[in-house]
Amino acid sequence: MLLASLSLVLAALLEWAALPAALLIGPMIAAVAAGVSGATVRPAPSLFVAAQGIIGCMIVSAIEPALFRTLLSGWPVILAAVLSTLAASSILGAMVARWGSLPGTTAVWGSAPGAASAMVVMADAFGADARLVAFMQYLRMIVVSISAALLARIWVDTGDLEREAIVWFPRLAVPDFPMTLAIAAIGAFGGRMSGIPGATLLGPLVLGIPLHLGLGLDLQLPEWLLAASYALIGWTIGLRFTRPVLLHAARALPQIAAAILVLIGFCAAIGAVLASSFDVDPLTAFLATSPGGMDTVAIIAAASGSVDLSFVMTLQMTRFLIVLLVGPPLARTIARRMSRGSP
């Protein structure tokens, strides 16, 4: 109850300040405060999976057919942007490891952009410190979330616009709303059963995109359902930051923070190239290249109003899939070379 109350207060304050994704950032900050203070409450894993299914449906509803023609014509630029981000993150991870701040190859796994849960599991399997890898991955997600929300607040001029009142409990449409719940549940929980990293978010996309684009299905996502999903994702991320983990990572915190900021800056520079190549606004390009979690970036992009969510999520999904395919072997290669070079 304390966590929910604090989340509600912070979300209301951030919403009053017109910060995009206040319903995600507020609960996330509240969860970090609770976790560091020693709270042991945790959302049930099944609720987190369900929340990711709803975010997957939100992404599906934003996908437009015209986007694929644009991406097919500009795929070399997109591929170069994704591979450049992966290379930059690997170099930064190797540099942090060389500074001696983190044990073994932990920094290499922790610096991989996106696919956070997959990197934590794989890092543990290959002998890295899973706690520090998780700390690096989720700290970057929080920094990216807050910085992207602040940038969206600054970039989008809402001074002369009257904000529309939020309809929290609209009339539920049939069959749109039941089909939305079915796609979210079957896609997310089916994805979890598959054992494929990130499939809880990708599953609803695999199911929903053909129904949305091919059969014209309209997905209904009422605000109360989105708000609950945002809070569950924010809590799950924030509660990972416990006092023992922070104490364990304290010595390497300056280097980790510096690497995160450099990677965000590098991705922003790539975003500037994409903005000119695809004729999209800078905020859309920045969110498309942000090295945060795909679900949190989707929430911020959707809340920003003027952002092309379809473009953002297509690039995020492209990078996510490439990181899953290329990230682990690349991290293992760097790890082996570093092991040979160590005394």
Secondary structure, 3 states (H helix, E strand, C coil): CHHHHHHHHHHHHHHHCCCCCHHHHHHHHHHHHHHHCCCCCCCCHHHHHHHHHHHHHHHHHHCCHHHHHHHHHCHHHHHHHHHHHHHHHHHHHHHHHHCCCCCCCHHHHHCCCCCHHHHHHHHHHCCCCHHHHHHHHHHHHHHHHHHHHHHHHHHCCCCCCCCCCCCCCCCCCCCHHHHHHHHHHHHHHHHHHHCCCCHHHHHHHHHHHHHHHHCCCCCCCCHHHHHHHHHHHHHHHHCCCCHHHHHHHHHHHHHHHHHHHHHHHHHHHHHHHHHHHHCCCHHHHHHHHCCCCHHHHHHHHHHCCCCCHHHHHHHHHHHHHHHHHHHHHHHHHHHHHHHHHCC
